[in-house]
Amino acid sequence: MRIFDPHIHMSSRTTDDYEAMYASGVRALVEPAFWLGQPRTSVDSFVDYFDALVGWERFRASQFGIAHHCTIALNPKEANDPRCTPVLDLLPRYLAKDGVVAVGEVGFDSMTEDEEKAFSRQLELAREFALPAMVHTPHRDKLAGTRRTLDLVAAAGMEPGMVVVDHLNEVTVDVVDEAGAWMGFSIYPDTKMDPDRMVAILQRRGLDRVLVNSAADWGKSDPLRTRATGEAMLAAGFTEDDVDRVLWRNPVEFFGQSGRLLLDVPTADQGATFAGNSLLRGERG
């Protein structure tokens, strides 16, 4: 089983996670720009974070045989903080870089006016750079937020096929499907979606325009939920080709629209360094 996790925050995960992901079949991933869990206090914090996404984290993943890509954006939660919004002026510097395969995560957290302004501006940047957009749907009032999301995508002139609306569930999937956008599902241990519910949705509406991710981060989450979903699909009667389509070919198709996928990973060299740093911690005593 080969797996491309289209949404996972590896900067918050350990090398043990990379090893376990490789063993489970993960060979590529996309890491969306994310918030820290506590408020950033300046734009400089974003600069160092974005530099790490396009540099150190890609190197770290390569040491475990995994192709790392990222998306760049001001995320919805931090769009409400005036200390953070000036980063919108710096985004073009990063949206032009190799391995940046979309603008994201953008969208809504609490559906504020500031979030909507940042969302619309970043959809404009996605069009300007001919990149797909990864959209975060709100945790509350999810259906209304999803509908407003699709309205803003249309107003920005984005082609629906260039947008993935993420963190969907049984309540929101149909409206996104009808709009022609890609449908993203986050498979979590306790919240959002689980493998069996995901299988039920695939049985009902089919496999096209579906992205299944773990969305693993520093909270309670599991980077192997993609593998668990593939196994649940097989147990439910889906074929190995069906699983390959959902867990590999679909994300390659969506993010391939960026023209920037880097799927060839060099053989891991544990002695390699990035900016003078390696993953090793001295010799064995």
N, C-alpha and C positions, 0 to 999 in steps of 0.2 A: 504494500500500500504506500503510494507516494503522496505526500501532503504538502500543500502550500497554505500556511496559515495567513489569511489576509488581514488580520487585525490582532496584534499581540504587542505588549509593551515590554520588550526585553530589557530595557535599561533598568527595570525594577526586578528582574529575575536573576537567578544565579547560574554559574557554569554547570551545576548539576542539572538544571532545567534544560540547558542546551544539550547535554549528553542524553538525557531522557527523551527529548524531542527527536533527536537524530535516530535513536534506537527505535522510536515508534513510527518512523517514516517521514518526518518533517525534513524537507530539503530546501524550502524557501519560505520567506515570511515577509510581511509588511508591518512596520512599526509606525503607528500614527503618532504625531506630536500630541502630547498629553499634558495635564496639569500635575503639579508636584505632590498634591495632597495637603499642602499648606500654601498660603499666598506667596507668589513671587513679589519682590519689592522693586524690581526695575527691569527695563528692557535688556540690560546686560545679562541677566539670568537666562533669557531666551537665547541669546547669541551663543553662550557656552553650551546650552542644551542642544540647539540645532547643530552646532559643530560636532558634538558627540554623536548625534544620530547619523550624520553623513560620513563620519570618520571612525572613531573608536568602536562604536557598536557594530558597524559593518565588519571591521577587522575581527572583533571578538567572535561574531557568528561564524566567520570563515574558518576559524580555528576548530570548529566543530562540524565542518562540512555543510553549512547552511548558508544559502544566499540571502542576504539581508537587504531590504529596501525600506524606505520610509516615506511618510507623507508629512508635509510641513503646513502649519497654520497657527493662528491664535484660536485656542479651543474655546467653546461656548462659555464655560464656567468663568474663565479669566477675561472674557470680553466685557464683563461687568465692572472690571477694576480699571480705573483711569490710569493707573501706573503701568498697565500692561498694553493698552490699546495702541501706543505709538509703534509697537512691533509690526503693525500692519505695513508701515513704510519700509521695513527691512525684509519683508517676505520675498520680494522679487529676487534678492540676492541668492536665496536658497532654492527657490522654485526653478532656477535654471540649472541646478546641479545634477550630475549623474546619480542614478539610484533613487531620486525623488520621483515617485511614480503617481502622485496625486496631491491635491490640496486637501488637507484634513488633519484632525477632525474639525469640521465646521458644523454649524447648525444651532440647536437649542439645548439649553440646560433648564432654565426657568422661564423661557419665552419672554424675555424682557425686550424693551426697545433697543437697548445697547447691543444685545445679542443679535437682533435682527439686522442692525446696521453692519456689524462685523461680518455676519453671514453673507449679506448681499455683496459687500466689498470683496470678499474672498471668492465668491462665485464669479465675479468679474475677473479676478486674477486667474482663476481656472480657465476661463475662456481665452484670456490673453496669452497664457502659456500652453494652450492646447492640452491641458491635463484633466484627467478625471477628478471628480470631487467625492470625498468620503464624508457622509453626513451623519452626525450624531442626533438621535431623536431624544426628546426629553424623558426624564424618568417619571414625571407626573403629567397627567392630561395628555397621554401619549397620542391618542388618535387625533385630537385637535392640533397638536404640534406637528404630527406627520403631514396632515393636510396643509397646514401653513407652510411647511417645508417645501412641499411640491408646488405650491403657488409661487414661492420665491424662486425656485429652480426654473419654472416656466417664464417668470418675469425677467430673469437674467439671460434668457435665450440659450440656456444649456440644453443640449440634446439629452433626453432621458437616459439613453444608453451610456452616457458619460458620467452617470451619478449612481452611487450605491447609497441607499438609505439603510442605515445600520441599526442594530439592536431592535429588530422587529419581533413581533409575536403574532399570535392568532388574531388579535384585534386589528393590527395595522397592516398585515401582509397584503390583503386584497387591494387596498387603495393604492399601494405602491406598485403592485403588479399591474393594475389597470392603467397606471400612468406610464408604464413602459420602462421604469427605472430598475436598476439591479436591487435585489433584496438581500440584506445582510442579517445574519442571525448569530448572536453570541451565546455560546453554550457554556453554562456555569454550573458549579456544584449545587447551589441552592436557589439562585434567583435567575431571572431572564428566561432562557430556554434550557431544556435538557435534551439528551439524545433521542429519547422516545417521542417527545413532542415534535422534535425536528423531523423525525422520520414520518410522522403523521402528516405534516405539512407537505413534505416531498411526495408522499403518496397521493395527496389531494390535488396538488397543482403542478407537479412535474419538476424537472431538474434545471430548466433553463433560467438564466439570470439569477442564480442563487449562489451566495457566498456564505460559507460556514466558518466561523472563527471561534477562538477561545477567549479573545479580549483579555487575556491574563495580564494582571498588573500587580501592584503592591498590596492589593486587597485580597480577600478570599476568592481564589480563582484557580484554574487548573490548566496548564499549557498542553495537556494531553486530551482535552475534551474533543478535539477534532478527530483524533484516532478513535475515541469511544463512539463518536457519531458514525464513522465509517463502519465500525463493527456492528452497530445497531442497524445500519442499513442492510448489511449482509444478512443479519439474522432475520430481517423482515422480508427477505426475498429479492432485494436489489442485487444486481450483478456487480462483479468487480469493475467492469467498465463504467457502470453507473457511479460507483464510488469514486473512481478516478476522475470522472467528469466533474463531480461536485467538489472534491477536495484538491484537485490539481488543475484540470483544464479550464474550469470556470474562472478561477482567480487569474490564471495566465491570460485568458481572453480579456478580462476586464482591465487589469493593470497594463496589459500589453498595448493598450490604446495610448499609453504615454510614450511608447517607443524607447523606454529606458530600463526594461527588465534586464537583470544581470544574473542569469540562471546558472552560468558556468562558475562553479566554486573551485578554486585551486586546492590541491592536496594540502591538508592541514600541516603546518610546520610549527611545532611547539616551541621552536627557538626563535620564531619570527617576532618582530617588534613593531609597534606603531608609536610614532613620536618618542621612541626610546623606551617604551614600556612593553612588557610581555605579560602573558597570563600566568607565567610561572612565578613561584615565590621562593626562590633560592634552591640550593641543592638538597637532596635527601641526606639527612644526618646519619 
